[in-house]
C-alpha cells in the first residue's frame, strides 16, 4: 500500500518541539528505520489517521477480524497492513466509546504505551475521529494466535508450554504492578497472544481500557473482574484445558485434586509436583475478592518463576497413566 500511514508522533510536553512534518518519502524512510526483525522497537507513540487504518484493514473488512465472537463483543480487533515495509498491526475498534473526551483518550493511551516490557505487546498509537465518533488502538501484531485458540480448540499444548505461559503472563503482570499501572481490564485466554518466537505476551489493549476506567473512577467491587482472580482462572484453564466462565472457576476446582482436573489431552505427560503448585496458586488467586488487589502478588510471580527456573522434569516424574486419563476425559466433559 502506498502513501503515508501516520500523522506526527505525539511527544511529551517536556520534550523539545518536533521538527516540521516530513514529506511522505521521508516518513517511509523513517519506517524502515524503526521496523526491523525485532518488531517496532523504536516506533514513537503516534496518532494515526482514520483513512490510513481504513485502508490498512480493507475498509474494516470482516475478513480481517481476528478477535473472537465479534458480533457479541463491544469491541472488535482487526489485522491491518500499514505498508509492505512495516507489515501487519492489530487494530482495536471501539463500538462504544469508553471516554468522555478524545483528549483523555489520547492521554490515557499514551500512559499505557509508556509501559514497556518484553511480555507486553507494544502499543504503537491510537486514532480518534471526531466527525464519526470512532476511537481505535493500534499495537504490534502477534502472529502465532491466542491462548484461547491453541488451548481450547487446537488442544495440542504440552505441559512445558503451559508452564511457560503461566510464568510469562505472571511476569508481565508483575511488571505492571512494579510500574504502578492501574489495572488490567478483562484478563482472559483471548488477551494472551504468542509472538514470532512462540512466547506468550499480554495484549496492551486491556491496559488502556483499564486506565480509562480508572481515570473515570469506574470500578467499586470488581470481584470476578479483578486481575488476581482472573489470573487464577487462567491457571485453571491451563490445568484443565477447558474454557470456563470466571465465576465458575472456584466451583470447578473446589475439593478436587490434580488427577481429577488435569487436561486429558496431555495424555498423562505432566509434572504432578508442578501441577499441584499451580492448583494451589489458582485456589489462592480465586479467593481474592478485594477490588484493591489489582495485580497478582509478587509471591505468586516468584513461585512461578521458581518453577520456570527448574530443569526439565525427569521422565520418572511424569504422570503416564493412560487409563486414568481416559476416565478424566469422561468426568471433565461439559
C-alpha positions in Angstrom: 0.0 0.0 0.0 1.4 3.4 -0.9 1.3 6.7 0.9 2.0 7.8 4.4 0.2 5.9 7.1 0.7 8.0 10.2 0.5 11.6 11.4 3.1 13.3 13.5 4.1 11.2 16.6 2.9 12.6 19.8 5.6 14.0 22.1 5.8 14.7 25.8 5.4 18.4 26.7 8.8 18.2 28.4 10.5 17.3 25.2 11.7 19.8 22.6 9.1 20.7 19.9 9.1 18.3 17.0 10.6 19.2 13.7 8.4 20.1 10.8 6.4 17.2 9.5 8.5 15.4 6.8 7.2 14.6 3.3 5.8 11.2 2.5 9.1 9.8 1.2 10.9 10.9 4.4 8.2 9.2 6.6 8.6 6.0 4.5 12.4 6.1 5.1 11.7 6.5 8.8 9.5 3.4 8.8 12.5 1.4 7.5 14.5 2.7 10.4 12.0 1.8 13.2 10.9 -1.6 11.9 13.4 -4.5 12.0 13.4 -8.2 12.8 12.7 -7.4 16.5 9.5 -5.5 15.6 8.6 -1.9 16.0 11.4 -1.4 18.6 11.9 2.4 18.1 8.4 3.3 16.9 7.3 6.5 18.7 3.8 6.8 20.1 1.7 8.0 17.2 -1.7 9.4 16.3 -2.9 7.6 13.2 -5.3 8.9 10.6 -8.6 7.0 10.3 -8.3 6.9 6.5 -5.0 5.0 6.7 -6.4 2.5 9.2 -9.4 2.1 7.0 -7.1 1.3 4.0 -5.0 -1.0 6.2 -8.0 -3.1 7.1 -9.6 -3.1 3.6 -12.4 -0.8 4.9 -12.6 -2.8 8.2 -13.4 -6.0 6.3 -14.9 -8.9 8.2 -12.1 -11.0 6.6 -9.6 -9.1 8.7 -11.3 -9.6 12.1 -9.0 -11.5 14.4 -11.0 -11.3 17.7 -13.4 -14.0 18.8 -17.2 -13.5 18.7 -17.1 -10.0 17.3 -20.9 -9.9 17.0 -21.1 -10.4 20.7 -18.3 -8.1 21.7 -18.4 -4.3 22.4 -15.1 -4.0 20.6 -13.6 -5.7 17.5 -9.9 -6.3 16.7 -8.7 -6.3 13.1 -5.5 -7.2 11.4 -4.2 -4.3 9.3 -1.3 -3.9 6.8 0.2 -0.4 7.2 2.7 -0.9 4.3 4.9 -3.5 2.8 7.8 -2.2 4.8 6.0 -2.2 8.2 4.0 -5.3 7.9 0.9 -6.1 10.0 -0.5 -4.5 13.1 -3.5 -5.2 15.3 -6.2 -2.5 15.3 -8.9 -2.4 18.0 -12.1 -0.5 17.1 -14.5 0.5 19.9 -18.2 0.1 19.2 -19.0 2.0 22.3 -16.6 4.8 23.2 -15.4 4.4 26.9 -14.4 8.0 27.3 -16.0 11.4 27.5 -13.3 13.5 25.8 -10.9 12.5 23.0 -8.1 14.3 24.7 -8.5 12.0 27.7 -8.3 9.0 25.3 -5.0 10.3 23.9 -3.5 10.9 27.3 -4.7 7.5 28.7 -3.4 5.6 25.7 0.0 7.3 25.9 0.1 6.4 29.6 -0.4 2.8 28.7 2.2 3.0 25.9 4.8 4.0 28.4 4.7 0.6 29.9 7.4 -1.3 28.0 8.2 -5.0 28.7 9.1 -8.0 26.6 5.9 -9.8 27.7 3.6 -6.8 27.0 2.6 -6.3 23.4 3.9 -2.9 22.2 1.2 -0.2 21.8 2.0 1.8 18.7 -0.6 4.6 18.9 -4.3 5.5 18.6 -6.8 7.2 16.3 -9.8 9.3 17.2 -12.1 10.8 14.5 -14.5 13.3 16.0 -16.6 13.5 12.8 -17.7 9.9 13.1 -17.0 9.5 16.8 -14.8 6.4 16.4 -11.8 5.5 18.5 -9.1 2.9 17.7 -6.0 1.5 19.3 -3.0 0.2 17.3 -0.5 -2.4 18.5 2.0 -4.8 17.1 0.5 -7.9 15.5 1.3 -11.2 17.2 1.5 -13.9 14.5 1.1 -17.1 16.5 -2.5 -17.0 17.7 -4.1 -16.7 21.1 -4.0 -18.9 24.1 -7.8 -19.5 23.8 -7.4 -20.9 20.3 -4.4 -23.0 21.0 -5.6 -24.4 24.3 -9.4 -24.8 23.7 -9.6 -25.5 20.0 -6.3 -26.9 18.8 -5.8 -28.8 22.0 -2.2 -29.6 21.4 -0.3 -27.6 24.0 2.1 -29.6 26.1 2.7 -29.2 29.8 6.1 -27.3 29.5 4.4 -24.8 27.2 1.6 -24.3 29.7 4.1 -23.6 32.4 5.9 -21.1 30.3 2.6 -19.3 29.6 1.8 -19.1 33.3 5.2 -17.7 34.0 5.3 -15.2 31.1 1.9 -13.7 32.0 2.8 -13.6 35.7 6.0 -11.8 34.6 4.0 -9.2 32.6 1.5 -8.6 35.3 4.2 -8.3 38.0 6.0 -5.7 35.8 2.7 -3.8 35.6 2.5 -3.9 39.4 6.0 -2.6 39.7 5.4 0.1 37.0 2.4 1.2 39.0 -0.1 0.6 36.2 -3.7 1.0 37.4 -5.1 -2.4 36.5 -5.7 -4.7 33.5 -9.2 -5.0 32.0 -10.8 -8.3 31.3 -7.8 -10.6 31.5 -8.6 -13.9 29.7 -7.2 -16.5 27.4 -8.1 -14.3 24.5 -5.9 -11.5 25.7 -2.8 -13.7 25.8 -1.0 -13.8 22.5 2.0 -15.6 21.1 4.8 -13.7 19.4 7.0 -14.7 16.5 9.2 -16.8 18.9 6.2 -18.6 20.3 6.4 -16.9 23.7 3.2 -15.7 25.5 2.6 -12.0 25.7 -0.1 -9.9 27.2 -2.2 -7.7 24.9 -1.7 -4.0 25.7 -5.4 -3.2 24.9 -6.6 -4.4 28.3 -4.1 -2.0 29.9 -5.6 1.0 28.0 -9.2 0.3 28.8 -8.3 -0.3 32.5 -6.6 3.1 32.7 -9.6 4.8 31.0 -12.0 3.1 33.5 -9.7 4.0 36.4 -9.4 7.7 35.4 -13.2 7.9 35.1 -13.5 6.3 38.6 -15.5 3.3 37.4 -14.9 0.2 39.5 -16.0 -0.4 43.0 -16.2 -4.0 43.9 -14.5 -5.7 41.0 -14.9 -9.3 42.3 -14.5 -11.7 39.4 -13.1 -8.9 37.3 -10.1 -8.2 39.4 -6.7 -9.2 37.9 -5.7 -11.7 40.6 -8.9 -13.5 40.3 -8.7 -13.6 36.5 -5.2 -14.9 36.7 -6.4 -17.7 38.8 -8.9 -18.5 36.1 -6.1 -18.6 33.5 -4.3 -21.1 35.7 -7.4 -23.3 35.8 -7.6 -23.0 32.0 -4.0 -24.3 31.8 -4.6 -27.2 34.2 -7.9 -28.4 32.6 -7.7 -27.2 29.0 -11.3 -26.1 29.4 -12.8 -22.7 28.6 -15.0 -21.6 31.6 -16.7 -18.5 32.8 -14.5 -16.8 35.5 -17.4 -17.1 38.0 -17.4 -20.9 37.6 -13.7 -21.4 38.3 -13.9 -21.8 42.1 -16.6 -24.4 41.8 -14.7 -26.3 39.2 -11.6 -26.9 41.4 -13.2 -26.9 44.9 -12.4 -30.1 46.7 -10.6 -31.7 43.7 -7.1 -32.8 43.2 -4.8 -32.7 40.2 -5.7 -36.1 38.9 -9.4 -35.1 38.7 -8.7 -31.8 37.0 -5.8 -32.3 34.6 -6.4 -32.0 30.9 -6.8 -35.4 29.3 -5.2 -34.1 26.1 -1.9 -34.1 28.0 -2.2 -37.9 28.0 -0.6 -38.1 31.4 2.5 -36.2 30.3 2.8 -33.6 33.0 4.7 -33.0 36.3 2.4 -33.8 39.2 4.5 -31.7 41.5 4.2 -28.6 39.3 0.5 -29.2 38.7 -0.1 -29.3 42.4 1.7 -26.0 42.9 -0.3 -24.4 40.1 -3.6 -25.7 41.5 -2.7 -24.2 44.9 -1.9 -20.9 43.3 -5.1 -20.9 41.4 -7.1 -21.6 44.5 -5.4 -18.7 46.3 -6.0 -16.3 43.4 -9.6 -17.2 43.2 -10.1 -16.3 46.8 -9.1 -12.7 46.1 -12.2 -10.6 46.0 -10.6 -7.3 47.1 -11.0 -4.8 44.3 -7.9 -3.0 45.6 -5.8 -6.1 44.7 -5.4 -5.1 41.1 -2.5 -7.3 40.2 -1.2 -10.7 41.2 1.1 -10.6 44.3 4.8 -10.8 43.9 4.7 -14.1 45.8 2.6 -15.7 43.0 5.0 -14.4 40.4 8.0 -15.6 42.5 6.6 -19.1 42.8 6.0 -19.4 39.1 9.5 -18.0 38.4 11.0 -20.7 40.7 9.1 -23.4 38.7 10.2 -21.9 35.4 13.9 -21.9 36.6 13.8 -25.6 37.4 15.4 -28.1 35.0 13.2 -30.2 32.7 11.3 -32.7 34.7 12.8 -36.3 34.5 10.6 -38.9 32.8 10.3 -40.8 36.1 8.3 -37.9 37.5 5.9 -37.7 34.6 2.4 -39.0 35.0 1.6 -41.5 32.3 -1.4 -43.4 33.4 -3.4 -43.6 30.1 -6.3 -45.4 31.7 -6.7 -42.7 34.3 -6.5 -40.1 31.6 -9.5 -41.7 29.8 -11.5 -41.6 33.0 -10.7 -38.0 33.5 -11.9 -37.1 30.0 -15.3 -38.6 30.7 -15.5 -36.8 34.0 -14.5 -33.4 32.6 -16.8 -33.4 29.6 -19.1 -30.4 29.8 
